[in-house]
Amino acid sequence: MYTSTGFISWLLRRISGVALVLYLFTHLWVIGAANSGTQVFNARLDAVQTPIFKLFEIALLAAVVYHALDGIRLLLIHYFDLTEYRKTLFWAVFIASAILTLAGGIAILAIMLNGG
């Protein structure tokens, strides 16, 4: 049961959803500092410009891409009655997510290494 594509999809959807919520709170923490003055806002902005946060941005990219594509997969399965293609669609979403995350991750790392 725990190795089926259905379970893996369910688990990845939950993990990516939690990651997106955590990002939302971090984003609100930084943007909310704008009400506290320029120094506080700049300090929080500097805190999220570190190299470790750039790696977190790649993880965020992976979460966004997988969550979005898996949502489209679920809509296709539900509305077009494609239940017999669930495994194939899961692997298509998984591979497409990996390729898009790799492409975006390389771009993020290139910008980070060039001092951006």
C-alpha positions, 0 to 999 in steps of 0.5 A: 500500500505504501509504495503505490503511486496513489499513496506516493502522490497523496504524500507528495501532495500533502508535503508540497501543500504544507511547504506552500503554507510555510512559505506563505507565513514566511512571505507574510513575515517579511512583507509585514515588516514594511509596517515596522519601518525600513530598518526592520524590513531590510533586516528581514529581507537580508535574512531571506537573501542568504544562500540557504534560503536560495536552496529553500527557493528551489524546494519551493519551486519543486513544491509549486510545480508538483502541487500545480501539475498534480492538481491538473492530473486530479482534475483530468482523472475526475472530470474525464474519467481517466482512472485507468491512466492514473499510474501513467499520469502520475509518472508523467506529472512526476517526471515533468515536475522533476524536469521543470524543477531542475531547469528552474533550480539551475537558473536559481543556482546560477544567479546565486553563484553570480552574486545575484 
